């Protein structure tokens, strides 16, 4: 009797979740902030977001993660808020203009 195929579980629902996680870890390892500072700030963001609804660990969780990371980038002057907003808008326009299933790329890239 054959074993039933196993269902592979992914740690992240979306590729961008893994990417923002990896970027955060890299910035921590490069010495831009202490992980305890990150945990405190991220916990506050989750608490603030969680007051309106229960977070499920998916897109809403990583939206809070990204919000926290953007705050660190601005505070540590690693990225100007205007630059972050412009890049976010460019990615949003790119994914809205990309046919379903096709890779999303920025026009200037």
N, C-alpha and C positions, 0 to 999 in steps of 0.2 A: 504494500500500500504506500502510495506517495504521500509525502508530507504536503500539507496545504501551503500554498505560497504565503509568504509573510508580507504583511503590509508595512511598508517602510514609513515611519513617522518622521516628519521634518520638524526641526527645532523652530523654524520660522515659517509663517504662512506665506510671506511674500519676499522676493529677493531684496527689496529695499530694507526690510526689517533686518536681514543679515548684514547688509552693507552699513547701515547706521550703527548697528551694534559693533561691528568690526572697527569702524572709524572711531567710535568712542573708546574702545579698548586701546587702539593705537595711540590716540591722544593722551590717554592715561599713561601708557608705557613710555611715551616720549617725554613725560614729566610735565605736561601742561596742567594737570590737576591731580589731586589725590583721589583715590577711589572712594574714600570715606566722604569727601566733599560731594562727589557725584551721587553717592547713595542718599545722602541727606537731601540734596536738591531734587533728585528724581522722586524720592518719597513724598516730598512736599507737592510736587507736580501731580503725582498720582492721587494724592489725597484731595487736591483741589479739583481735579477732573472727576474723581470718584464720587464727589458729593452730588453731582448731577445725575450720575448713572453708574451702574456697576461695570467696571472694566473687565473685559474678557480675555486679556492677554494677546489679542490680535492687533488689528489696525489701530484701535483706540489706545492700546497700551504703547505701541510704537509711535503714535502721534504725540503722546506725552513724552516719550523718550526723545523724540526729535525736538520738541519744544525745549526740553531741558538742555539738550546739546547746543541748540542755537543760542540759548541764554549764556552758556559757558563761552561759546565762540565770541560773542559780543563783549562780555565782561573781561575776558582775557585778551581782547583785541586781536584775536586770531582771524576774525572775519567781521567786516562791517555789516551791521544789520541791513543796510540798503543793498549790499552785494548779495547777501543771503536771500533777501526777498526777490531780487531780480533773477537769481539762479533758480529759485523755486518756481517763479512764474514761467521761466523758459522751459523747465522740465514739464510743468503742467501743460503748457501749450504743445510741447512735443508729444506727450502721451495722448493727448486728445486728438492730435492729427495723425496718429499712427494707427494703421489697420490692426484689428484684433489679432494677436498672435505674433505680430512682427516685432522685431527689436525696436526699442525706443532709443533714439539718438537725438542729440542737440544739433541744430542746423549749423552752428559755428564750430562744432567739434571736429 
